[in-house]
Amino acid sequence: MLDIDVATTAWRLRTARTVTVAGLLVMLVGAVVAARYTPFWFDPGECSLHDRCVTPESTAMLQAMWWVVGIGIVVVLAGLALIWRALPGTPEPTTAYPLPVWGRAGAAALVGVTFGGVLGFLVLGSMFFAFQALPVALCVFWLLQGHALAWVQLRTAPPRRSVRAGWTIGLSVSAVAITVGALPAVLYRALAPFVIANAAVLVAAVLLDQAVQARAGRLSESRLVQRRAGTVIAALAVAVVGYVVFMAVPHTKPDATPPPVPQLHPAAPPPQQPTTSSAPAPAPPVEADTPCAPDDLTWSTTGWDATMGSRAVTIVATHHGRRPCYLDGFAAITIAQGGRPLHLVVEPKSIARPGLPVAARRVGVAPGGTAAFTVFWKGYGAAADHKTPQTLDVVLPGGANPSAVPLGDGPPPFDVVDGATVHVDAWRPGVP
């Protein structure tokens, strides 16, 4: 009969662990699919080369992957519940490696430092892969550290509690340690505070457990563990339901303005800043029936931006004629380096809605007024020539004479090569 019970327990444990691993794989699938629609932070060509720009389709897919990750978490918790049921409700017959309380605390510190230092990098790296990968990394971290802590304590502490109770406490302490360690990591933006806090919580749990056991020796351990396990399982269930609902429901942001980024080169003039806290009312459209002549315009640049591998600059035309004129269509640009024009593919495209077609618009410009358009491209980084001076010429729609746009005396601002694609947005009034 004893052999049958052992075989049944082993089969239940294998089944439960299989369910847990299956849940982790479901989470991993959601993260991998989400990564396909997430621009990679360190590769300047991902958005353009693989069409990973933000589109309605990619947004819907990323939202769906949060559901997949949430389902995987539910499966993982189901597997853990099966493991809890399959584990023996009795203590280990003997202690394999008996250690005093300070030895057990040192072993817990070693577990915290090892797993925090190694798997902490896994958690940090997951955020660069895809946001959906963060729960996968945290779940793996939690399970591995919790199992390691339970294994160490069950084999070094006196056999006072059941294997099931030791396993439950190990996972609970691991979850608390990761949560507590996340606070200093976020505040100091470093991994070392997280490793220290994570290990400190594990050590504190071992010492606190020793103190509780000394004072609560008369309390039935089975009842105490049952109450602790029930509280932990209920808290996890509530957290999972809240997580799935929060991540799956679309959220709107009140301010969709991207954060400012450093200027691409020091020679470019800084973006204009508003002089008052309230935005001025938009100026009325300027009526004009004559196209702007190149001789009546002077050119400048502003808003040199760089974010996630993409570059952008705003080309500003200032009208110095006596009568209003208009600009329409799409301007043609030529970038020359060392006197040689680069062979570029210039295409109309909207920087605000890259996944939708852009339409040309006519913009009237009053005497002394301005109009602008944005040029943006994929940065080629070290592959571009950063030493040879560059020039930029603009040709108005329907015109033939190029107009030079001053770029300053700094390093070449356009990190492009022959064959690169440069996008030109439509005209808009004023300076953004």
Residue, then its C-alpha position, 0 to 999 in steps of 0.5 A: m500500500l505504501d508503494i502505491d501511495v508513493a507512486t500516486t503522489a509522484w504521478r500527481l506531482r508530475t501532472a501538476r508540474t506539467v500544468t505549471v510549465a504549460g502555463l508558463l509556455v502560454m505566457l511565453v507565447g504571448a510575450v513572443v507574439a507581442a515582441r513582434y509588434t513592439p519596436f526594439w529599443f536598441d535597433p534603429g531599423e526595426c520600425s521601418l524594416h519590419d513595419r513595427c510602427v504603431t498601428p491600430e492592428s498592432t495595438a489590438m494585437l498587443q491588447a490580445m496578448w495581455w489576455v494570453v499572458g493573463i490566461g497563462i498566469v491562471v494556468v500557472l496558479a492552477g498548477l501550483a494548487l495541484i502541486w500543493r495538494a500533491l505534496p505530503g502533509t507530513p514533515e520529512p522524516t529526517t533533516a538531510y543537512p541540519l544547520p543552526v538558525w544563523g546557518r539557515a539565514g546565511a543559506a537564505a541570503l545566498v539564495g536571495v543574492t544568487f537569484g536576485g543577481v542572475l534572474g534580476f537581469l532577466v526581469l530587466g531584459s524582459m522590459f526591452f523585449a516586450f512589456q508582456a514579457l515582464p510578467v513571464a520573467l517575474c513569474v519564473f523568478w518567483l517560482l525558482q526562488g521560492h522553490a530554492l528557498a523551500w528546498v534549503q529550509l526543508r533540508t536544513a531546518p528541524p522537521r517541524r512542519s510538513v513538506r506542503a507547509g514549507w513549500t507554501i511558505g517558500l513561495s509566499v516569502s519569495a513573492v514578498a521579497i520580490t515586491v519589497g525589492a522592487l521599491p528601491a530598484v525603482l527609486y535608485r534605478a539600479l539592480a544592486p538595491f533590489v538584490i540587497a532588499n530581496a536577500a534581506v527579506l529572505v533572511a528576515a523571514v527565516l529569523l521571524d519563522q524561528a521566533v514564531q515557532a518558539r512562541a507558538g509551539r502550542l498552536s496546532e501547526s496544521r491549523l496555522v498552515q491552513r490559515r496561512a495557505g488560504t490567505v495566500i491563495a485568496a490574495l493571489a486569486v484577487a491579484v490575478v483577476g485584477y491584473v487580467v481585468f486591468m491589462a485587458v481593458p483599453h485605457t486612454k491617456p489624457d496627454a498623448t504628447p511624447p516626452p522631449v528628447p535630446q537635440l540631434h546636434p548642437a548646431a540646430p536651434p532649440p524648439q520654440q517654447p510657449t511664453t504662456s502657460s495657456a496655448p494660444a488660439p489657432a490663427p485663422p487661415v490665410e487666404a491667398d491665390t498666388p503660390c509662394a516664390p522661392d525668392d520670397l522665402t527664407w529657411s530654417t530648421t527646428g525640433w531636431d528629435a531622436t526617439m527609438g531609432s527614428r529621427a525628425v526635423t521640422i523645416v520652416a519657411t518664412h515669407h518675406g513678400r508683400r502679399p500673401c501666398y500659398l504652399d501646397g503639395f509636398a516639398a522635394i528635398t535633396i541631401a548632399q554630403g561632401g558636395r555629392p547628392l545622396h541617392l535617397v527615396v523620398e516619400p510622403k508620409s504622416i509622422a502623426r499617423p504613420g499607418l495611414p495615407v497622408a494627403a497634401r494640403r494648401v497652406g496660406v502664408a501671410p507676409g512675415g508668417t511661416a509654414a512648416f513640414t516635417v522630415f523624418w527617417k530611420g537613423y543608420g547610426a554608425a553606418a552613416d558618415h558623421k564627419t563629412p559636412q552636409t547640405l540640405d536643399v528644398v524644391l517647392p512643388g512645381g518649381a525647379n530652383p532649389s533653396a538652401v536650408p542652413l544646417g549650421d557648422g556642427p556634425p552632419p545631422f542626417d545619419v542616412v546612407d545611399g538608398a535610405t528612405v526619407h519621409v516628408d510630411a504635409w505643409r502646416p501653418g506656423v511653427p509647431 
